[in-house]
Amino acid sequence: MSKSQEPTKKIKSEDSIYSEGDLSDFLPVPPDGGYGWVIVFASFVCNVIVDGIGYSFGIFLSEFVEYFDETRSKVSLVGSLLCGVYMCVGPIVSGLTNTFGCRVVTIAGSTIATVAFVLAGFSPNITILMLTYGVMGGIGFGMIYLPSIVSVGYYFDRKRAMATGMVVCGTGVGTFIFSPITEALLETFHWRNALLIMAGIIFNGCVCGMLMRPLESSKKKKTKNVEENIPVTESALDLFIEPGKECKKNSSLTESSCMGPSPSNELEGSKNSVESSKSVDKADCLQPMCRKDIFYSGSVVNIREYKSHTSMTSYTASVTTIPRAVKGEPECRLWKYCPCLPKPIKDVLQQMLDVSILTNLSFILICLGNVLAMLGFYVPYVYLVDKATLQGIDKHRAAFLLSVIGITSTFGRVVSGIMADCIRGRNLIINNFAMVFAGAAVLLTPFCENYESLCVVATVYGLSTAAYTSLTSIILCDLLGLEKLTNAFGLLSMSRGISGIIGPPLAGAVFQATGHYDVSFFLGGGLFLLGAGFHFLLHLTCVKRLSLKKVKSQDRRMISKISIKMEDEKICVDEKPTTP
């Protein structure tokens, strides 16, 4: 049946009518080009600044150790706080982005990070440096980084894989560029002046933020004299009621009587649709975090939900969840202690920090694997330069090792993206072997006694970690479904951040105890390999069976809740009047 011939389904609830076609009048359709390429450029520069400076901290390590006369373990906490905090604040920044938009949040984050580095340049002791450079700088970087990813997802659908790939290449390019720049600044100026210069570089993020223009809908809202058309996501009735079956007002709905099969990845959106408010307006539809695929880094054409739709407009509507604002709807108990928080922030936090996903065995294994891997992830970035210097290698050549990791990481992100598109359904395998190679590279670093061998392990590490970090959202979507992507991504980012904060100080403490870096790198590499082992468990049949059983159980409970909600609200299908 052609699009023009398809009947328009409506759900009547007292004085409001919810129409499937109305949503297209509000939702902005990603242009997949045009001004989107300006967004890509701005986001690329943001990644260059954030990760370039964050991953180059290892060059400051020996300078801070000597100046403050502190242990490597304590000094490394400064850099690990910077990288860890900006991942931990992801859910909060997502809420801010949902409320104020990518432009405002990026500009605010750039300003905060700039002030943080200026204050860090005047730090009298290592504790103040932790608070300014680490915590405050991490918050600012988090407010720069996340909007750069969200804005690309908002402007691109079909070409999202290419656009996101170009943006995340900024991580490798930034590491490649800032390593020699940082070394040159330390050699020419004092570390205090070097931080002030970096503050000036960070302030350029405000310019990038100004370029992040909000994407507006191309159509205007249609109004009727009597009935008010309210944009909502696809109705739960449209999803579940089989053709030819109707639900009368006040009738009791059951799974067997008028509900057909329910795909697990559509249930949550359906529940949200039923609970949508009658007062939803255009602003609700323009919130970036309303899209379930906003964190998906691949092309949406590879998502099962996309293949079931005939147009991009209908797909966009199906993956957009309108915020719930029904009067009397129960909220999480936590929010009664935070009455001042705007509702868009509460909506995002409630979605991203939903701990019920921890009952899913697949996510538990992914989370444990990432926690262990991230304990060793930053060890080369923080200690490889210092290790090379202690082996008698020139400081300039030692600093270039981070540039090697950076440039190979750029190449690795491109290759892993191509492999993910060409070898569909094998993303987890690519990720697992990438983690094995990364862990092996860290584990073998103590055996590298010359500069050339250190360059080899740096190359392998850069290539392999690129695939590990790039495929995260794709793997989460493959294993848990699109409905759980935002929730899983939020909790995983926080767990990664906490682990990233702990890892470098732990390796530094081992150095203080042993007097050399061998055991530190053995520990980092071993934890990385152990994390890969947890990911390999995801291939076991029993794990897949238990995860599927849990999803089906959640589906049945959700269907029951939807039925009760529809009965309570007296929502029924608007049927054509028949002549007596």
N, C-alpha and C positions, 0 to 999 in steps of 0.2 A: 504494500500500500504506500503510495507516495505521501510526502510530508503534508501536502495540501489536503489530502483525503483523510488523514488521520483524525479521529474524533478528539475534541478537546475535553479532557477529563477535569471535573471540578469537584471540590469538596465543600459542602456548605456547613458553616458553623455559626448559627445565630445570624448576625448581620454582615458577615464577611464571606467572601468567596475566594478560595485559593485555586488559582489556575496554573497549570504547568507552563503555559505559554507566556505568562506574565513575567517570569523570572528573567527572560532574555532582555526585557526592557531595562533592567537594572544592572545586570552583570557586565563588566567590561570584558570584551573578547581580546585575548592576547594577540598583538599584531604579528608576532613571530618575525620581527624585523623593524624597519623604520627607526623610530626613536629608541627602540629596544637596544640597538647597537651602542647608543650613547650610554644607556644603563650598563651594558656589558663593560664598556671602557671604564666608567666610574667605579664599578664593583671590582674590576681588575686592579685598579690603582689602590683601592681600599685593602685588598688582599696583599698587595705588594708591601704596603706600609705595615699592616698588622703582623703578618707572619714573618716578614723580612726582619723587623726589629725584634720580634719575640724569639725567633730561632737563632739570632746572632748573639744572644746573651753570653754564650760560652766564651766569647772574646773578652768580655768584661770580667770574667771570673777571677783570673789571677790578679788583675788590677785591684778589685775590691778586697780580695783576701789579703793582699799586701798593705793596702791603705788602712783598712779597718782592723787589721790583725785578728781576723776571725777565721774559723774553720771553713773548709770548703762546703761542708754539709749545711752550715748556717747561711752562707752566702748564696748557695745554689737555690735556697728557698725563695730568694728574691725573684729569680727568673722563673721558677716553677709556679710561683703565685701569679705572675703575669699571664702565663699561658693557661694555667688551670682555672683561674677566676673567670677569664673571658669565655670559657666553655660552661662553667657552672651557672653563670647568669643568663644563659640562653633562654630558659622559660620566662624569666622576668622581662628580658629585652623583647621577647616575642609579644608579651602583653602590651608593652609600651609601643611597639610597632603597630599593633592592632588598634591602638587608641590614637596615636599621634601621626602615624605614617612613617615610611622609611626615611624621608627627607629630614624631618625634625629630629628623629632619633640619631641618625648618622651625624648631623651637625652637633648635636649635644654631646655625643660620644667623643667626637674629635676634640671638642673644647675641653671636656673632662680629662682626656688622655694628655692633651697639651699641657694643661695646668699640672697634672700629675708629674710629668717629666721635668717641668720647670722646678717644681718643689723638690723633686728627687735630686736635682743638681745642687741643692743647698742642704742635703741631708747631713746631719752631724754624726749620725751613727747608723749601724746596719738595721736597727729596728725601724727607724723613720724611713729608711730606704725601702724596707719591705712594705710599709703602709702606703707610700707614695708610688714608687715604681711598680710594686707588685700588685697590691689590692686596688688602689685607685686607678692605676694604669690598666689593670685587667678589666675593670668595669667599663672604662672608656673604650678599650679595644673590643669588648663584647658588643657594645652599642654601635660599633662601626662594622664589625664582621657580619653579624646576623642579618641586618637589613640589606647588605650587599648580596646575600644569597637569596633572601625572600624576594627582592625586587626583580631579580632575573627570572625566578619562577613565576612571577606575576606577568611578565612581559612575553614569555616564551612558553609554547606547548610542544609543537612538533619539532622545533629546532632547539629545544631546551638542553638536550645532551651536549650539543656543540657549544651553545652559549655558556652553559655552566662549566664545561671543560675549559673554555677560554678564561673564565673568571678564576677558577681554582688554580690555573697555571701561575697566577700571581703569587701563590705561595712559594713555588720553586724559584721564580724570577726574583722575588724579594729576597730570599735567602742568598741567591747567587750575587745580587747587587750589594746588599747591606753588609755582607761579611767583609769584603775589602774596604768598604766605606767606613765601617766601625773601626777596623784596624788602623786606617789612615787617620781618623779623628783622634784616636787614643795616642797615636804617635806624634801628631802635630799639636794637639791641644790636651789639656787635662781632662780626666773623665767627667768632671763637672761641666765643662764647656761642651764636651761631646753630647751630654744629655740635653743641654739647652739647644744645641743644633738639631738634635733629633726631635725635640719638641716643636721646632719650626717646621720640620718635615711632616710631622703628624698633623699639624694644623691645616695642611693642604686637604685633609679629609673633609673639611667643611665645604670646599669647592666641589668635591665629589658628591657630597650630600645634596648640594643645591641642584645638581644635575638629575637627581632621582625624582623626576616629575611623577606625581600620582597618575595612575592609569584610570581614565574616566570611561564611563559607559557611553556607547555610541548612540544609544536611543534615549528618549525621554519617557517618563512614566505616562502611561495611558490612564485616563480617568473616566469614570462613568457617573451619571447623575445620581443613581440610587445605590449601586453596589460599588464597594471599594475593593479594587484588585490589590491583593497583597502578595509580594514576591516571596516564595518559599522554595525549598528544595522539593524534589519529587516526592509526592505524597506516599505515605505508607500504604494507603489503599491501592494506589496505582501500581505499587510494587508487588503487593501480595494477593489482591483480589483477582481471581481467575476470570477470564472472559465469560460473559453470560451470567455471572453471579452478582447479586446486589445485596446491599446491607440496608435494611430499613431502619428508620429512626427508632432508638430505644431497643434495637435488637441486640441480642447477645452474640458477639463474634467469637468463633472458636477456630482453632487451627485447621480442623478437619472440614468445617462447613464452608468457609469462604476464603481460605488462605492456601495459596499454592506453595511451591518450593521457595525457600528464602535463602539466597546466597549470603554467606556470612559477611562478606565485605560490604553489603548494602544495608544491613540491619540497623547499625548505629545511626546512619544518616536518616533512615526512615523514622526512627524514634525522635530524632531531633526535629524532623519535619512536623510530626504530629504535635510536638510541644511548642511549635513556633508561635510567636506572639502575633496578635492582630495589629500591633502598632509598629511592626517592622517597617523601616523606611529605606530609602536608597543608601544612606550612609552605612547601614548594616551590611549591605551587599558588597560594599567597596572595601571592607576590612580584609587585608591580605590573608590573615590566619583563618578566614572562613573556608578557604580551599583546603581540601584534605590532601592534595598532592603538592602543596606549596614547598615541601622539603625534598620532593623527589627530584634527584639530579639527572635522571635519564630522560629519554624522550617518552612522552606520554603515550605514543602510539604503541609502545610495548606493554602498556598496562591493560589488563583484561577488561577493566571498566570502559576503556576507550573503544575497544573493538565492538562493544555492544551498542554503540551509538552511531547514527548516520551522519552527524555533523558535529563540528567543534563546539557550536553553541549549546547543543543538547548535552554534550559531555561536560562542558564547564558548569552547566546548571546542576548536573547530577552529582558533581564532586564539591559543590558549594553548600555549606550548612549555615543557615541563617541563625544568628544567636537567639537563644531562648529567653523570653522575657514575659512569660505568662504570670499574671498576678497570682500569688499564693503558691508558686512553684517552689518546692523545697530546695535550698541550696546547701552546699557543703558546710558543715559546722564551723570550719575554719573561718569562713567569711564574716561570721558575726563578730569576730574580733578585729576585722579589718573593714569597717563600714565605709571608710573614706575612699577605698579603692574603686575606680571606675569599673563598670560592669564588663567592658571589653577585656580588661586585664584579668578579672575574675574568670571570665569564660575560658581564656587561653590557659591560665594556670590550672584550672580545674581539669582541662582536657590533657595538658602535657604532663601533669603530675599525678595522674590517675594510677595509683599503685595496684589496682586490680589486675593489671597486665603482668604483674610478677607471679601470677598463678599459671602463666603460660610457660611450659618447660623450655620451648625454643628460645623465648626471650631471656629466660634465666641463664641459659648456656651462653647466649650472645653477650649478655651483661657481664657474666663472670669472665669470659674470655677477653673482653675489652678491658676490664679492670686490671687483669694480670698483664696484658700486653702494654697498656699505657704506663705501668710501673717502670717498664724498660724503654718506652718510646723516646723519652727526652734525654736519656743517658748519653747517646752520641752527640746530641746537639749541645749539651752542657759541658761534657768532659773530654770530648775527642781532641779539641784544640789544646787543652791543658796537658793531656796525655802525650800528644806529639811534641809539645814544648819540653816536657820533662825528659823525653827521649833525645833531646838535643837538636830537634828540627827548628829551623828559623821561624820566627813568629808569623811572618808574612805567608810562608808556605803552609804553616799550620792552620792559619785562618782560612786559607783557600780550600781546605778540606770541607768546610761548611758550604762553600760555593759549589763544590763537586756534588754534594748531596742535593743542593738546590737545583742545579741545572739538570741532573739526572731525574729528579723528582718531577720536573716539568715534562720531560720526555715520557716518563712513566705514566703520568696522568693522561696524556694523549693516547698512549698505547692501550692502557687499561680501558679507556672509554671506547675505543674501537673494538677491542675484544668483547666488551660487554654487549655491544650491538650486534657483532657478528656471531658470537657464540651464546645465543640467548638460552637462559635456563641454567647456565654454568657459572653464574656470578659468584656463588658461594665457594665453588672449587677454586676459582681464580683468587679470591680473597684468602682462602686458607693456605694455598701454596705461597702467596705473597708474604703472609705472616711467617711461614716457615723460613723463607729466604731472609727476611728481615731479622728474625731471631738468630739465625745462623751467622749473619754478618756481625751482629753485636757480640755473639759468643766467640767468634774467631778473632776479634780485634786484639786481644792480648798477645796473640801469636804474630802480629805484624810488627816487625822490627825495623822496617825502613819506610820511607815516605811513599814509595810506589805501592807497597802492599796496603798501606792505609788508604790510598786513593781507590784501590780495588774494593775494599769493604765499604767505603763511602759511596761508591757507585752502586753497588748491590743494594745498600740500604736505601738510597734515594729512590731507586727504581721500584723496590718492593713496597716501601711504605706509601708510595703514591697510589698504588692499587688498593692498599688496605684502607686508606682514608677516603678514596674517591667512591668506593662501591658501597659504603655504609647504608645510605638511604635506599638504594636499590635492593640490597639483601633484606633489609627490614620489610620492605614492601612485598618481596617475593615470599618470605616466610610467614609474615603476620597479616598481610593484606593491607590495602590502602587505608582502610578505616582506622587501623592502629598505628599508622606511620607517624603521625604527629606526636602521639602519646609515647611511643617507643623512642623516637628521636630525642624528645625532651629529657626523658629519664636517662637515656644512654649518654647524652651530652654531659649531664651532671655527674654521672659515675665516672666518665672519662676525665672530667675536670678534677675531681677529687683525687683520682689515681695519679693524674699528672702532677698534682701538687706534692704528693708523697714520694714519688719515684726518685727524682734527683737528690733530695736530702738523704734518702735511704742509701743510695749509692755513695754519696759523699761520706756518710757515717762509716760505711765499710772501708772507704779509703783511709779515713782517720785511724781505723782499728788495725789495718794491715800495712799501711805505708805505701801502697801501690794501687794501681787501677785494675789489676788483673781480675781480682774477685768481684769488683764493681761491675765490670763488663760481663763476667760470667753470670752474675746474678741477673743483670738486665736482659741478657740474651736468653737465659733459662726461663725467666718469667714470660718473655715474648713467645717462646716455643710452647710453654704450658697453656698460654692463652689460645694459641693455634689449635692445641689439642682439644680444648672445649668446643671450638668451632667444628672440628672434624666429627664430634659426637652428634652434630645435627644431621649427619647423613644416616645415622642408625634408624632402622625401621621402627623400633620400639619408641624412639623419641618422636618420630613423625606421627605415629599412631596416638600417642598420649596427647600431643598437641592438638591433633584433629578432634579427638574426643572432647577436649576442653572447649574448643571453639563451638562444637555442636551443642554442648551443654549450655553455653552462654547464649547461643542462638535461640534455644527453646525458651529460656527465661525471658529473653528480650521480646519474643513474639507474644508471650503471655502479658508482659507489661504493656505492649502496644495495644493489645486487644482491650485490656482494662481501661487504658487511657481513652481510647476511641469511644468506649461505651459511656464513660463518665462525662466526656465532653459532648456526647450525642452527635458525633460527626458521622455523616452518612453520605452516600453517593447521590448526587443530584441527577435523578432519572427524568427522562422526558415525560411530560404529562400525557396520559392516555385518555381517549374518549370513552365514556361509559357506554 
